C-alpha cells in the first residue's frame, strides 16, 4: 500500500502519512542505540485529538510511542498488506 507524507517533524522524529483509503498513520523513529520505525493507523481518539489540538497532539503521541513502544507494537501495520 502506498502512502503520501502529509508532514515530517524531524525534531520529534515522526511523520504523518495518509494511505490510499484516506486513513492517517503516524510513523515514529524509536530506540536509542538501534533505531527502528513504528507505524500505525491513528484510532478514533487520536484523530479527534488531532482535529481538536492539531500538531501538538501528534507531538505528544510520538513522544509516548517512543517512550512506551511495546504498547503500540500490536497496532503496527503489516508491510505485506
Secondary structure, DSSP 8 states (H G I E B T S, - for coil): --EEEEEEETTTTEEEEEETTS-EEEEEEE-SSS-EEEEEE--HHHHHHHHHHTHHHHHHHHHHHHHSHHHHGGGB--TT-
